[in-house]
Amino acid sequence: MSVTAHAPGGDHAEDASKRDFLKLVTAASTAIGVGALAWPLIDSMNPAADVLALSSVEFDLSPVPVGSAVTVVWRGKPVFVRHRSAAEIKTAEGVKLADLGDPQSDADRVKAGHAQWLVVVGICTHLGCVPLGNKPTEARGDYGGWFCPCHGSQYDVSGRMRHGPAPANLPVPPYAFLTDTKIRIG
């Protein structure tokens, strides 16, 4: 039987090379393991399919007659879509910005070439009530738009705050015309 003995100094370069290789393999294995464990956690933070489906809604405008409005639900919020008459558009465009508490022109609140369609989030900017005015039988306030029954805020036919404790206009959600009679909100 033969025994191989190493000198007390040994071959340090070869041992260091093996040690470096083992450190590299260990670090790579650890990184892959952490990634494999973290991926499901990170992926679970993405919105679910049902939530993504609610992130946008398409709506056909053709059944909405001139002078009336409908309510569409988007992200759990009411969105008012009003088909404005020529007289309502003229009234909205004729308002002086100096007369508004939250100055914004009518042109900034509608899409170019589609001034007859106004799309606003139907939540009062005061305390979050839903204003009246989408149905012809409901109170629309002194400005012909919407009237909030909670505290008396009034909005004009462009959804701009004209009276009351509301501090701002009804917000315009992101939307786009897919065709002349179809929009996507969101």
C-alpha positions as CSV (number, residue, x, y, z in Angstrom):
1,M,0.0,0.0,0.0
2,S,1.4,3.3,-0.9
3,V,0.5,6.6,0.7
4,T,1.0,9.9,-1.1
5,A,2.0,12.7,1.1
6,H,1.8,16.3,0.3
7,A,4.4,18.7,1.3
8,P,3.3,21.1,4.0
9,G,3.3,24.0,1.5
10,G,1.4,22.0,-1.2
11,D,0.2,23.4,-4.5
12,H,-1.7,26.5,-3.4
13,A,-2.5,27.7,-7.0
14,E,-4.4,24.5,-7.8
15,D,-6.3,24.7,-4.5
16,A,-7.2,28.4,-5.0
17,S,-8.4,27.6,-8.5
18,K,-10.7,24.8,-7.2
19,R,-11.9,27.1,-4.4
20,D,-12.7,29.9,-6.8
21,F,-14.6,27.5,-9.1
22,L,-16.6,26.2,-6.1
23,K,-17.5,29.7,-5.0
24,L,-18.6,30.6,-8.6
25,V,-20.8,27.5,-8.8
26,T,-22.3,28.2,-5.4
27,A,-23.0,31.8,-6.2
28,A,-24.6,30.9,-9.6
29,S,-26.7,28.2,-7.9
30,T,-27.9,30.6,-5.2
31,A,-28.8,33.2,-7.8
32,I,-30.8,30.7,-9.8
33,G,-32.5,29.4,-6.7
34,V,-33.5,32.9,-5.5
35,G,-34.8,33.8,-9.0
36,A,-36.8,30.6,-9.1
37,L,-38.3,31.4,-5.7
38,A,-38.9,35.1,-6.4
39,W,-40.5,34.7,-9.8
40,P,-43.9,33.3,-8.6
41,L,-44.1,36.0,-5.9
42,I,-43.4,38.8,-8.4
43,D,-45.7,37.3,-11.0
44,S,-48.5,37.1,-8.4
45,M,-48.4,40.9,-8.1
46,N,-49.5,41.3,-11.8
47,P,-53.2,42.1,-12.2
48,A,-55.5,39.2,-12.8
49,A,-57.2,38.6,-16.1
50,D,-60.6,39.8,-14.8
51,V,-59.0,43.0,-13.6
52,L,-57.3,43.6,-16.9
53,A,-60.6,43.1,-18.6
54,L,-62.1,45.9,-16.6
55,S,-59.2,48.2,-17.3
56,S,-60.9,49.3,-20.6
57,V,-64.4,49.1,-21.9
58,E,-65.7,49.6,-25.4
59,F,-69.0,51.3,-26.0
60,D,-71.2,51.8,-29.0
61,L,-72.4,55.4,-29.3
62,S,-75.0,54.9,-32.1
63,P,-78.0,54.2,-29.8
64,V,-77.5,57.4,-27.8
65,P,-79.9,60.1,-29.2
66,V,-78.8,63.8,-29.4
67,G,-79.4,65.6,-26.2
68,S,-79.3,62.6,-23.9
69,A,-76.6,60.7,-21.9
70,V,-75.9,57.2,-20.7
71,T,-73.8,55.9,-17.8
72,V,-71.1,53.3,-18.6
73,V,-69.2,51.5,-15.8
74,W,-65.4,51.7,-16.1
75,R,-63.2,50.4,-13.3
76,G,-66.2,50.4,-11.0
77,K,-66.8,54.1,-11.6
78,P,-69.8,55.7,-13.5
79,V,-68.7,57.4,-16.7
80,F,-71.2,59.8,-18.3
81,V,-71.3,59.8,-22.1
82,R,-73.4,62.6,-23.4
83,H,-74.5,63.2,-27.0
84,R,-74.6,67.0,-27.0
85,S,-76.8,69.0,-29.3
86,A,-75.4,71.8,-31.5
87,A,-77.0,74.3,-29.0
88,E,-75.2,72.7,-26.0
89,I,-71.9,72.7,-27.8
90,K,-72.3,76.4,-28.7
91,T,-73.2,77.2,-25.1
92,A,-70.2,75.3,-23.8
93,E,-67.8,77.0,-26.3
94,G,-69.2,80.4,-25.4
95,V,-68.3,80.3,-21.7
96,K,-65.5,82.7,-20.8
97,L,-62.6,80.9,-19.0
98,A,-62.5,83.8,-16.4
99,D,-66.0,82.7,-15.3
100,L,-64.9,79.2,-14.4
101,G,-63.6,78.1,-11.0
102,D,-61.5,75.4,-12.7
103,P,-60.7,77.1,-16.1
104,Q,-60.7,74.6,-19.0
105,S,-62.0,75.2,-22.5
106,D,-64.6,72.9,-24.0
107,A,-62.2,72.0,-26.8
108,D,-59.8,70.6,-24.1
109,R,-62.5,68.3,-22.8
110,V,-63.6,66.6,-26.0
111,K,-61.8,64.9,-28.9
112,A,-61.1,67.0,-32.0
113,G,-63.8,66.3,-34.6
114,H,-66.1,64.7,-32.0
115,A,-67.3,67.8,-30.1
116,Q,-70.8,66.3,-29.9
117,W,-69.6,63.5,-27.5
118,L,-68.6,64.4,-24.0
119,V,-67.1,61.7,-21.8
120,V,-66.6,62.4,-18.1
121,V,-66.2,60.4,-14.9
122,G,-69.6,60.8,-13.1
123,I,-68.3,61.4,-9.6
124,C,-68.6,64.8,-7.9
125,T,-65.2,66.3,-7.1
126,H,-66.5,67.5,-3.8
127,L,-67.2,64.3,-1.8
128,G,-67.7,61.6,-4.4
129,C,-71.5,61.6,-4.9
130,V,-72.9,60.7,-8.3
131,P,-74.5,63.9,-9.9
132,L,-77.9,63.8,-11.5
133,G,-78.5,64.9,-15.1
134,N,-78.1,61.9,-17.3
135,K,-81.9,61.3,-17.5
136,P,-84.1,64.0,-19.0
137,T,-86.3,63.9,-15.9
138,E,-83.4,64.6,-13.5
139,A,-82.4,68.0,-12.3
140,R,-79.5,69.4,-14.3
141,G,-78.9,72.6,-12.4
142,D,-78.8,76.2,-13.7
143,Y,-76.1,75.3,-16.4
144,G,-77.8,72.4,-18.1
145,G,-75.2,69.8,-17.2
146,W,-75.3,67.9,-13.9
147,F,-76.5,68.7,-10.4
148,C,-75.0,67.0,-7.3
149,P,-77.8,66.5,-4.8
150,C,-75.5,66.0,-1.9
151,H,-74.2,69.5,-1.5
152,G,-75.5,71.4,-4.5
153,S,-72.5,71.5,-6.9
154,Q,-73.5,72.3,-10.5
155,Y,-71.6,71.4,-13.7
156,D,-72.3,72.7,-17.2
157,V,-72.7,70.8,-20.5
158,S,-69.0,70.4,-20.7
159,G,-68.7,68.9,-17.2
160,R,-67.0,72.0,-15.8
161,M,-67.7,73.1,-12.2
162,R,-69.8,76.2,-12.2
163,H,-71.3,76.4,-8.7
164,G,-71.0,74.8,-5.3
165,P,-68.4,73.3,-3.1
166,A,-66.9,71.1,-5.8
167,P,-63.3,72.3,-6.3
168,A,-62.8,70.9,-9.8
169,N,-64.4,69.9,-13.1
170,L,-65.6,66.3,-13.6
171,P,-62.5,64.5,-14.8
172,V,-62.2,63.3,-18.4
173,P,-61.1,59.7,-18.5
174,P,-58.6,58.4,-21.1
175,Y,-60.6,57.4,-24.1
176,A,-60.3,57.0,-27.8
177,F,-62.6,56.8,-30.8
178,L,-62.2,53.4,-32.5
179,T,-64.8,54.4,-35.2
180,D,-67.1,57.4,-35.5
181,T,-69.7,55.5,-33.3
182,K,-67.5,53.4,-31.0
183,I,-65.2,54.5,-28.2
184,R,-62.8,52.7,-25.9
185,I,-62.6,54.1,-22.3
186,G,-59.3,53.3,-20.5
